[in-house]
Amino acid sequence: MKVIDLCNAALRLIGVVDPNDTPPANIINTTIEALNLLLQEWHNKNLLSFTEQQEFNTTYGITSYAIGYGYEWDGYTPLDIIHAVINDVPLTIINENEYMNLPDKNTLGKPYFLWYKKYELTNYSTLKNMGRVFLYPSPDGIYTVKLCSLLPFTEYTLEMATQTDIDLPDGYLTALKFNLAADIAPEFGKQPEPFILKRATETLNALKTHKLKLPMPIEYDPILTRR
């Protein structure tokens, strides 16, 4: 479903537009703003995790790799790495203190530890949008590293509305439609029908229950991929 289709569905539910009408840009823009706020809220409450699968190769004797567009590992810059495998064997993700306490970082072997450092961006930063992945021990050959990375929430825009798919697991689109309708109704001087409020609550509760039952990632299989 495209962003524009979701917005139109929510607007129809509260009677702002008729089924055959095309809403003007200002109405769609207001609805997209509400959608972004709703998705951000769900993201902050851990109801929605945007992840990306990425795959890179190691280089013999190289311990750390800059990750980000234009860097050694050319791709998304993760907010965090939540799961990683090397040649299909899980890597143990450690923190900075654990990494610093490891012995000789130049030891060669098949890596089994990974530490990820995300650089904070400032107006004076020359690092741009990048992070750095540290492996231990230093690779003794070429290995394939697969990452499941947490991505920052990216807002939709009016320009994206007709081109961008909302790619979410089962149940999310229905919950979004009814909750978005309930959220935007006051913007347009509307009172949502009790049915809409009931469905918004039911579908959101179903998502919360589903989220609690999701297994911990033990394989390279993220919950949600946003492309």
C-alpha atoms as an extended CHARMM CRD file, in Angstrom:
* protein
*
       227  EXT
         1         1  MET       CA              0.0000000000        0.0000000000        0.0000000000  PROA      1               0.0000000000
         2         2  LYS       CA              1.2840000000        3.4590000000       -0.9280000000  PROA      2               0.0000000000
         3         3  VAL       CA              1.4420000000        6.2620000000        1.6170000000  PROA      3               0.0000000000
         4         4  ILE       CA             -1.2120000000        8.1520000000       -0.3610000000  PROA      4               0.0000000000
         5         5  ASP       CA             -3.5550000000        5.1340000000       -0.2420000000  PROA      5               0.0000000000
         6         6  LEU       CA             -3.2830000000        4.8690000000        3.5350000000  PROA      6               0.0000000000
         7         7  CYS       CA             -3.9480000000        8.5930000000        3.9240000000  PROA      7               0.0000000000
         8         8  ASN       CA             -6.9890000000        8.4300000000        1.6460000000  PROA      8               0.0000000000
         9         9  ALA       CA             -8.3380000000        5.3960000000        3.5270000000  PROA      9               0.0000000000
        10        10  ALA       CA             -8.0890000000        7.2270000000        6.8560000000  PROA      10              0.0000000000
        11        11  LEU       CA             -9.7070000000       10.3560000000        5.3950000000  PROA      11              0.0000000000
        12        12  ARG       CA            -12.6000000000        8.3320000000        3.9860000000  PROA      12              0.0000000000
        13        13  LEU       CA            -13.2310000000        6.7020000000        7.3530000000  PROA      13              0.0000000000
        14        14  ILE       CA            -13.9440000000       10.0600000000        8.9690000000  PROA      14              0.0000000000
        15        15  GLY       CA            -15.8540000000       11.4700000000        6.0100000000  PROA      15              0.0000000000
        16        16  VAL       CA            -13.3660000000       14.1280000000        4.9390000000  PROA      16              0.0000000000
        17        17  VAL       CA            -13.3720000000       12.8390000000        1.3570000000  PROA      17              0.0000000000
        18        18  ASP       CA            -15.7800000000       10.7430000000       -0.6980000000  PROA      18              0.0000000000
        19        19  PRO       CA            -14.6020000000        7.4250000000       -2.1580000000  PROA      19              0.0000000000
        20        20  ASN       CA            -14.1600000000        8.8560000000       -5.6620000000  PROA      20              0.0000000000
        21        21  ASP       CA            -12.6490000000       12.1920000000       -4.6220000000  PROA      21              0.0000000000
        22        22  THR       CA             -8.9860000000       13.1820000000       -4.7640000000  PROA      22              0.0000000000
        23        23  PRO       CA             -8.0580000000       15.2060000000       -1.6650000000  PROA      23              0.0000000000
        24        24  PRO       CA             -6.1630000000       18.4720000000       -2.2130000000  PROA      24              0.0000000000
        25        25  ALA       CA             -2.4770000000       18.6060000000       -1.3680000000  PROA      25              0.0000000000
        26        26  ASN       CA             -2.9610000000       20.5500000000        1.8740000000  PROA      26              0.0000000000
        27        27  ILE       CA             -5.2710000000       17.8590000000        3.2910000000  PROA      27              0.0000000000
        28        28  ILE       CA             -2.8800000000       15.0660000000        2.2940000000  PROA      28              0.0000000000
        29        29  ASN       CA              0.0500000000       16.9770000000        3.7580000000  PROA      29              0.0000000000
        30        30  THR       CA             -1.7500000000       17.3900000000        7.1000000000  PROA      30              0.0000000000
        31        31  THR       CA             -2.5380000000       13.6610000000        7.0960000000  PROA      31              0.0000000000
        32        32  ILE       CA              1.0770000000       12.7290000000        6.3280000000  PROA      32              0.0000000000
        33        33  GLU       CA              2.2700000000       14.9060000000        9.2060000000  PROA      33              0.0000000000
        34        34  ALA       CA             -0.1230000000       13.0510000000       11.5330000000  PROA      34              0.0000000000
        35        35  LEU       CA              1.0620000000        9.7060000000       10.1210000000  PROA      35              0.0000000000
        36        36  ASN       CA              4.6990000000       10.6210000000       10.8270000000  PROA      36              0.0000000000
        37        37  LEU       CA              3.8420000000       11.5800000000       14.4030000000  PROA      37              0.0000000000
        38        38  LEU       CA              1.9520000000        8.3190000000       14.9010000000  PROA      38              0.0000000000
        39        39  LEU       CA              4.7730000000        6.1860000000       13.4910000000  PROA      39              0.0000000000
        40        40  GLN       CA              7.3210000000        8.0780000000       15.5910000000  PROA      40              0.0000000000
        41        41  GLU       CA              5.2240000000        7.4230000000       18.7000000000  PROA      41              0.0000000000
        42        42  TRP       CA              5.0180000000        3.7070000000       17.9330000000  PROA      42              0.0000000000
        43        43  HSD       CA              8.7390000000        3.6530000000       17.1910000000  PROA      43              0.0000000000
        44        44  ASN       CA              9.5120000000        5.3020000000       20.5440000000  PROA      44              0.0000000000
        45        45  LYS       CA              7.2680000000        2.7950000000       22.3310000000  PROA      45              0.0000000000
        46        46  ASN       CA              9.0790000000       -0.1010000000       20.6130000000  PROA      46              0.0000000000
        47        47  LEU       CA              5.9340000000       -1.1300000000       18.7700000000  PROA      47              0.0000000000
        48        48  LEU       CA              7.7040000000       -0.6370000000       15.4830000000  PROA      48              0.0000000000
        49        49  SER       CA             11.3520000000       -1.3040000000       14.6860000000  PROA      49              0.0000000000
        50        50  PHE       CA             12.8460000000       -0.2680000000       11.3750000000  PROA      50              0.0000000000
        51        51  THR       CA             15.6730000000       -2.6320000000       10.4830000000  PROA      51              0.0000000000
        52        52  GLU       CA             17.7790000000       -3.3010000000        7.4460000000  PROA      52              0.0000000000
        53        53  GLN       CA             19.6650000000       -6.3890000000        6.3280000000  PROA      53              0.0000000000
        54        54  GLN       CA             23.1370000000       -5.6170000000        5.0600000000  PROA      54              0.0000000000
        55        55  GLU       CA             26.0120000000       -7.8030000000        3.9200000000  PROA      55              0.0000000000
        56        56  PHE       CA             29.7140000000       -6.9680000000        3.7270000000  PROA      56              0.0000000000
        57        57  ASN       CA             33.0820000000       -8.6880000000        3.3200000000  PROA      57              0.0000000000
        58        58  THR       CA             36.0730000000       -8.5140000000        5.6300000000  PROA      58              0.0000000000
        59        59  THR       CA             39.6510000000       -7.8740000000        4.5310000000  PROA      59              0.0000000000
        60        60  TYR       CA             42.6250000000       -9.8840000000        5.7640000000  PROA      60              0.0000000000
        61        61  GLY       CA             44.1700000000       -8.2880000000        8.8410000000  PROA      61              0.0000000000
        62        62  ILE       CA             41.7470000000       -5.3350000000        8.9840000000  PROA      62              0.0000000000
        63        63  THR       CA             40.1250000000       -5.0320000000       12.4020000000  PROA      63              0.0000000000
        64        64  SER       CA             37.6880000000       -2.1390000000       11.9040000000  PROA      64              0.0000000000
        65        65  TYR       CA             35.4630000000       -0.9290000000        9.0600000000  PROA      65              0.0000000000
        66        66  ALA       CA             33.7750000000        2.4310000000        8.4770000000  PROA      66              0.0000000000
        67        67  ILE       CA             30.1120000000        1.8530000000        7.5960000000  PROA      67              0.0000000000
        68        68  GLY       CA             27.9450000000        4.3520000000        5.7500000000  PROA      68              0.0000000000
        69        69  TYR       CA             27.3780000000        5.5340000000        2.2110000000  PROA      69              0.0000000000
        70        70  GLY       CA             30.7290000000        6.1000000000        0.5140000000  PROA      70              0.0000000000
        71        71  TYR       CA             32.7520000000        4.2980000000        3.1850000000  PROA      71              0.0000000000
        72        72  GLU       CA             34.4810000000        0.8850000000        3.3110000000  PROA      72              0.0000000000
        73        73  TRP       CA             31.2230000000       -0.8750000000        4.0890000000  PROA      73              0.0000000000
        74        74  ASP       CA             28.9990000000        1.0850000000        1.7390000000  PROA      74              0.0000000000
        75        75  GLY       CA             25.3970000000        1.1150000000        2.9970000000  PROA      75              0.0000000000
        76        76  TYR       CA             23.0780000000        2.3900000000        5.6920000000  PROA      76              0.0000000000
        77        77  THR       CA             24.6610000000        3.8020000000        8.8380000000  PROA      77              0.0000000000
        78        78  PRO       CA             22.9630000000        1.8900000000       11.6920000000  PROA      78              0.0000000000
        79        79  LEU       CA             21.7040000000        3.4880000000       14.8710000000  PROA      79              0.0000000000
        80        80  ASP       CA             22.6650000000        0.1600000000       16.3740000000  PROA      80              0.0000000000
        81        81  ILE       CA             23.4410000000       -3.3920000000       15.2860000000  PROA      81              0.0000000000
        82        82  ILE       CA             21.0320000000       -5.8230000000       16.8940000000  PROA      82              0.0000000000
        83        83  HSD       CA             22.2250000000       -9.0720000000       15.3280000000  PROA      83              0.0000000000
        84        84  ALA       CA             25.2110000000      -10.1680000000       13.2490000000  PROA      84              0.0000000000
        85        85  VAL       CA             26.5830000000      -13.3500000000       11.7090000000  PROA      85              0.0000000000
        86        86  ILE       CA             29.8830000000      -14.1990000000       10.0380000000  PROA      86              0.0000000000
        87        87  ASN       CA             29.7670000000      -16.9500000000        7.4170000000  PROA      87              0.0000000000
        88        88  ASP       CA             26.3260000000      -17.7920000000        8.9190000000  PROA      88              0.0000000000
        89        89  VAL       CA             27.7220000000      -18.2020000000       12.4520000000  PROA      89              0.0000000000
        90        90  PRO       CA             26.4180000000      -15.6770000000       15.0360000000  PROA      90              0.0000000000
        91        91  LEU       CA             28.8090000000      -12.9960000000       16.2470000000  PROA      91              0.0000000000
        92        92  THR       CA             28.6930000000      -11.9140000000       19.8860000000  PROA      92              0.0000000000
        93        93  ILE       CA             27.9750000000       -8.1840000000       20.1060000000  PROA      93              0.0000000000
        94        94  ILE       CA             29.9740000000       -6.5390000000       22.8980000000  PROA      94              0.0000000000
        95        95  ASN       CA             30.2470000000       -3.0070000000       24.2880000000  PROA      95              0.0000000000
        96        96  GLU       CA             33.1700000000       -0.5870000000       24.2040000000  PROA      96              0.0000000000
        97        97  ASN       CA             34.5020000000       -1.5200000000       27.6300000000  PROA      97              0.0000000000
        98        98  GLU       CA             34.4790000000       -5.2320000000       26.7680000000  PROA      98              0.0000000000
        99        99  TYR       CA             36.2500000000       -4.5590000000       23.4800000000  PROA      99              0.0000000000
       100       100  MET       CA             38.9260000000       -2.4050000000       25.0820000000  PROA      100             0.0000000000
       101       101  ASN       CA             39.6650000000       -5.1420000000       27.6070000000  PROA      101             0.0000000000
       102       102  LEU       CA             40.3710000000       -7.7230000000       24.9060000000  PROA      102             0.0000000000
       103       103  PRO       CA             44.0390000000       -8.6750000000       24.4620000000  PROA      103             0.0000000000
       104       104  ASP       CA             46.1640000000       -8.0140000000       21.3550000000  PROA      104             0.0000000000
       105       105  LYS       CA             43.7450000000       -6.5870000000       18.7410000000  PROA      105             0.0000000000
       106       106  ASN       CA             46.0910000000       -7.7130000000       15.9370000000  PROA      106             0.0000000000
       107       107  THR       CA             45.5680000000      -11.3940000000       16.7300000000  PROA      107             0.0000000000
       108       108  LEU       CA             44.4320000000      -13.1790000000       13.5560000000  PROA      108             0.0000000000
       109       109  GLY       CA             41.5610000000      -15.6380000000       13.3740000000  PROA      109             0.0000000000
       110       110  LYS       CA             37.9050000000      -15.9610000000       12.4920000000  PROA      110             0.0000000000
       111       111  PRO       CA             36.1570000000      -13.1020000000       14.3190000000  PROA      111             0.0000000000
       112       112  TYR       CA             33.6420000000      -13.9660000000       17.0240000000  PROA      112             0.0000000000
       113       113  PHE       CA             33.1870000000      -10.5550000000       18.7230000000  PROA      113             0.0000000000
       114       114  LEU       CA             31.7220000000       -7.3770000000       17.2160000000  PROA      114             0.0000000000
       115       115  TRP       CA             31.6170000000       -3.8800000000       18.7000000000  PROA      115             0.0000000000
       116       116  TYR       CA             29.7640000000       -1.0940000000       16.9150000000  PROA      116             0.0000000000
       117       117  LYS       CA             30.6070000000        2.5780000000       17.4270000000  PROA      117             0.0000000000
       118       118  LYS       CA             28.1130000000        5.1020000000       16.0580000000  PROA      118             0.0000000000
       119       119  TYR       CA             29.6690000000        8.5120000000       15.6290000000  PROA      119             0.0000000000
       120       120  GLU       CA             27.5690000000       11.4270000000       16.8430000000  PROA      120             0.0000000000
       121       121  LEU       CA             27.0900000000       14.0870000000       14.2100000000  PROA      121             0.0000000000
       122       122  THR       CA             27.6570000000       17.7910000000       14.8950000000  PROA      122             0.0000000000
       123       123  ASN       CA             27.8260000000       20.8500000000       12.6810000000  PROA      123             0.0000000000
       124       124  TYR       CA             31.5980000000       20.5970000000       12.9310000000  PROA      124             0.0000000000
       125       125  SER       CA             31.8840000000       16.8690000000       12.3020000000  PROA      125             0.0000000000
       126       126  THR       CA             34.0260000000       15.7160000000        9.4030000000  PROA      126             0.0000000000
       127       127  LEU       CA             32.8550000000       12.1410000000        9.8560000000  PROA      127             0.0000000000
       128       128  LYS       CA             29.4880000000       12.8360000000        8.2040000000  PROA      128             0.0000000000
       129       129  ASN       CA             27.0340000000        9.9670000000        8.5330000000  PROA      129             0.0000000000
       130       130  MET       CA             29.1180000000        6.9760000000        9.4930000000  PROA      130             0.0000000000
       131       131  GLY       CA             29.7810000000        4.3690000000       12.1310000000  PROA      131             0.0000000000
       132       132  ARG       CA             32.5850000000        1.8950000000       12.6760000000  PROA      132             0.0000000000
       133       133  VAL       CA             32.4360000000       -1.8640000000       13.1380000000  PROA      133             0.0000000000
       134       134  PHE       CA             35.2390000000       -3.4860000000       15.1340000000  PROA      134             0.0000000000
       135       135  LEU       CA             35.8720000000       -7.2400000000       14.8300000000  PROA      135             0.0000000000
       136       136  TYR       CA             37.8810000000       -9.5000000000       17.1000000000  PROA      136             0.0000000000
       137       137  PRO       CA             40.1210000000      -11.2690000000       16.3920000000  PROA      137             0.0000000000
       138       138  SER       CA             41.3410000000       -9.5650000000       13.2400000000  PROA      138             0.0000000000
       139       139  PRO       CA             40.1110000000      -11.5340000000       10.1960000000  PROA      139             0.0000000000
       140       140  ASP       CA             42.5600000000      -14.1110000000        8.8860000000  PROA      140             0.0000000000
       141       141  GLY       CA             40.7750000000      -14.1770000000        5.5430000000  PROA      141             0.0000000000
       142       142  ILE       CA             37.7690000000      -12.9520000000        3.6180000000  PROA      142             0.0000000000
       143       143  TYR       CA             34.5380000000      -13.5680000000        5.5170000000  PROA      143             0.0000000000
       144       144  THR       CA             30.9520000000      -12.5050000000        4.8250000000  PROA      144             0.0000000000
       145       145  VAL       CA             29.4090000000      -10.4710000000        7.6420000000  PROA      145             0.0000000000
       146       146  LYS       CA             25.6360000000      -10.0420000000        7.6790000000  PROA      146             0.0000000000
       147       147  LEU       CA             24.1430000000       -7.3440000000        9.8650000000  PROA      147             0.0000000000
       148       148  CYS       CA             20.6420000000       -6.6990000000       11.1130000000  PROA      148             0.0000000000
       149       149  SER       CA             20.7940000000       -2.9630000000       11.7900000000  PROA      149             0.0000000000
       150       150  LEU       CA             18.3920000000       -0.6160000000       13.5340000000  PROA      150             0.0000000000
       151       151  LEU       CA             17.6700000000        2.3960000000       11.3390000000  PROA      151             0.0000000000
       152       152  PRO       CA             16.5730000000        5.8820000000       12.2990000000  PROA      152             0.0000000000
       153       153  PHE       CA             12.9280000000        6.7420000000       11.7400000000  PROA      153             0.0000000000
       154       154  THR       CA             12.5510000000        8.5120000000        8.3940000000  PROA      154             0.0000000000
       155       155  GLU       CA              9.5840000000       10.7820000000        7.8750000000  PROA      155             0.0000000000
       156       156  TYR       CA              7.3440000000       10.5680000000        4.8250000000  PROA      156             0.0000000000
       157       157  THR       CA              6.7940000000       13.6540000000        2.6970000000  PROA      157             0.0000000000
       158       158  LEU       CA              4.1240000000       14.7790000000        0.2810000000  PROA      158             0.0000000000
       159       159  GLU       CA              6.5320000000       14.1590000000       -2.6010000000  PROA      159             0.0000000000
       160       160  MET       CA              7.0100000000       10.5420000000       -1.4690000000  PROA      160             0.0000000000
       161       161  ALA       CA              3.3060000000        9.8300000000       -0.9830000000  PROA      161             0.0000000000
       162       162  THR       CA              2.4660000000        8.4400000000       -4.4250000000  PROA      162             0.0000000000
       163       163  GLN       CA              5.7390000000        6.5440000000       -4.8900000000  PROA      163             0.0000000000
       164       164  THR       CA              6.5460000000        5.0180000000       -1.5170000000  PROA      164             0.0000000000
       165       165  ASP       CA              5.1570000000        1.7290000000       -0.2390000000  PROA      165             0.0000000000
       166       166  ILE       CA              4.4410000000        1.2560000000        3.4510000000  PROA      166             0.0000000000
       167       167  ASP       CA              6.0380000000       -2.1590000000        3.9300000000  PROA      167             0.0000000000
       168       168  LEU       CA              4.8690000000       -3.4790000000        7.2910000000  PROA      168             0.0000000000
       169       169  PRO       CA              4.0460000000       -6.8930000000        8.7920000000  PROA      169             0.0000000000
       170       170  ASP       CA              0.4950000000       -8.2520000000        8.8820000000  PROA      170             0.0000000000
       171       171  GLY       CA             -1.8230000000       -6.2400000000       11.0960000000  PROA      171             0.0000000000
       172       172  TYR       CA              0.0860000000       -2.9720000000       11.0390000000  PROA      172             0.0000000000
       173       173  LEU       CA             -1.7230000000       -1.4060000000        8.0910000000  PROA      173             0.0000000000
       174       174  THR       CA             -5.1550000000       -1.9890000000        9.5930000000  PROA      174             0.0000000000
       175       175  ALA       CA             -4.0130000000       -0.5570000000       12.9110000000  PROA      175             0.0000000000
       176       176  LEU       CA             -2.4550000000        2.4240000000       11.1540000000  PROA      176             0.0000000000
       177       177  LYS       CA             -5.5930000000        3.1460000000        9.1440000000  PROA      177             0.0000000000
       178       178  PHE       CA             -7.9380000000        3.2410000000       12.1500000000  PROA      178             0.0000000000
       179       179  ASN       CA             -5.5170000000        4.9540000000       14.5340000000  PROA      179             0.0000000000
       180       180  LEU       CA             -4.5990000000        7.5630000000       11.9280000000  PROA      180             0.0000000000
       181       181  ALA       CA             -8.2980000000        8.2260000000       11.2920000000  PROA      181             0.0000000000
       182       182  ALA       CA             -8.9120000000        8.7020000000       15.0130000000  PROA      182             0.0000000000
       183       183  ASP       CA             -5.8810000000       11.0060000000       15.3370000000  PROA      183             0.0000000000
       184       184  ILE       CA             -6.6490000000       13.2880000000       12.3910000000  PROA      184             0.0000000000
       185       185  ALA       CA            -10.4080000000       13.6500000000       12.9390000000  PROA      185             0.0000000000
       186       186  PRO       CA            -10.0930000000       16.7400000000       15.2020000000  PROA      186             0.0000000000
       187       187  GLU       CA             -7.8110000000       18.3880000000       12.6190000000  PROA      187             0.0000000000
       188       188  PHE       CA            -10.7620000000       18.4690000000       10.2360000000  PROA      188             0.0000000000
       189       189  GLY       CA            -13.4820000000       19.2130000000       12.7670000000  PROA      189             0.0000000000
       190       190  LYS       CA            -14.7480000000       15.6340000000       12.7570000000  PROA      190             0.0000000000
       191       191  GLN       CA            -15.8370000000       13.2980000000       15.5370000000  PROA      191             0.0000000000
       192       192  PRO       CA            -14.7980000000        9.7170000000       14.7610000000  PROA      192             0.0000000000
       193       193  GLU       CA            -17.5430000000        7.1290000000       14.9510000000  PROA      193             0.0000000000
       194       194  PRO       CA            -17.4580000000        4.7840000000       17.9800000000  PROA      194             0.0000000000
       195       195  PHE       CA            -16.6910000000        1.9300000000       15.5740000000  PROA      195             0.0000000000
       196       196  ILE       CA            -13.5050000000        3.6830000000       14.4520000000  PROA      196             0.0000000000
       197       197  LEU       CA            -12.3600000000        4.3140000000       18.0170000000  PROA      197             0.0000000000
       198       198  LYS       CA            -13.1400000000        0.7140000000       18.9510000000  PROA      198             0.0000000000
       199       199  ARG       CA            -11.2060000000       -0.6720000000       15.9900000000  PROA      199             0.0000000000
       200       200  ALA       CA             -8.2870000000        1.6950000000       16.6770000000  PROA      200             0.0000000000
       201       201  THR       CA             -8.0390000000        0.3910000000       20.2450000000  PROA      201             0.0000000000
       202       202  GLU       CA             -8.4940000000       -3.2710000000       19.2570000000  PROA      202             0.0000000000
       203       203  THR       CA             -5.9070000000       -3.2280000000       16.4820000000  PROA      203             0.0000000000
       204       204  LEU       CA             -3.3630000000       -1.3290000000       18.5830000000  PROA      204             0.0000000000
       205       205  ASN       CA             -3.8010000000       -3.7780000000       21.4640000000  PROA      205             0.0000000000
       206       206  ALA       CA             -3.3390000000       -6.6400000000       19.0170000000  PROA      206             0.0000000000
       207       207  LEU       CA             -0.0220000000       -5.1340000000       17.9140000000  PROA      207             0.0000000000
       208       208  LYS       CA              1.1330000000       -4.8120000000       21.5150000000  PROA      208             0.0000000000
       209       209  THR       CA              0.2750000000       -8.4500000000       22.1800000000  PROA      209             0.0000000000
       210       210  HSD       CA              1.9650000000       -9.5760000000       18.9670000000  PROA      210             0.0000000000
       211       211  LYS       CA              5.0790000000       -7.5720000000       19.8010000000  PROA      211             0.0000000000
       212       212  LEU       CA              5.3510000000       -9.1840000000       23.2330000000  PROA      212             0.0000000000
       213       213  LYS       CA              5.1600000000      -12.6520000000       21.6870000000  PROA      213             0.0000000000
       214       214  LEU       CA              7.8750000000      -12.0600000000       19.0810000000  PROA      214             0.0000000000
       215       215  PRO       CA             10.8680000000      -14.3590000000       19.6490000000  PROA      215             0.0000000000
       216       216  MET       CA             14.3370000000      -13.0190000000       20.2690000000  PROA      216             0.0000000000
       217       217  PRO       CA             16.3660000000      -12.9460000000       17.0460000000  PROA      217             0.0000000000
       218       218  ILE       CA             18.4360000000      -16.1180000000       17.0420000000  PROA      218             0.0000000000
       219       219  GLU       CA             18.9110000000      -16.1330000000       13.2720000000  PROA      219             0.0000000000
       220       220  TYR       CA             19.5440000000      -13.5090000000       10.6460000000  PROA      220             0.0000000000
       221       221  ASP       CA             15.8590000000      -12.6780000000       10.4380000000  PROA      221             0.0000000000
       222       222  PRO       CA             14.8450000000       -9.1480000000       11.4660000000  PROA      222             0.0000000000
       223       223  ILE       CA             11.3150000000       -8.2780000000       12.4810000000  PROA      223             0.0000000000
       224       224  LEU       CA             10.8030000000       -5.5360000000        9.9540000000  PROA      224             0.0000000000
       225       225  THR       CA             12.7220000000       -4.3650000000        6.9220000000  PROA      225             0.0000000000
       226       226  ARG       CA             12.1570000000       -0.9020000000        5.5590000000  PROA      226             0.0000000000
       227       227  ARG       CA             13.6170000000       -0.1580000000        2.1180000000  PROA      227             0.0000000000
